[in-house]
Amino acid sequence: MSKIEFPAQQKEQLIQKLQKYMSKELDIELGQFDADFLLDFISKEMGAIYYNQGLYDAQAVLVDKMESITDAIYQLEQ
């Protein structure tokens, strides 16, 4: 899997969300620099897990659709 990278605007939004969460839930004030490093860490260490789950979910949808197509083809048989 390639490195997870976000467009600058999206990365800024994610950093702000991290800062807000840390402040509200953990009473920790996280600066821009530290939040950026935390986001990079989360992306590097956990990103693949979320990415793979997304692939598994997409695969399950695809399998379901293929079964529907197979059923439709069987119904067309004479």
Beta strands, then each sheet from edge to edge (+ up, - down):
end
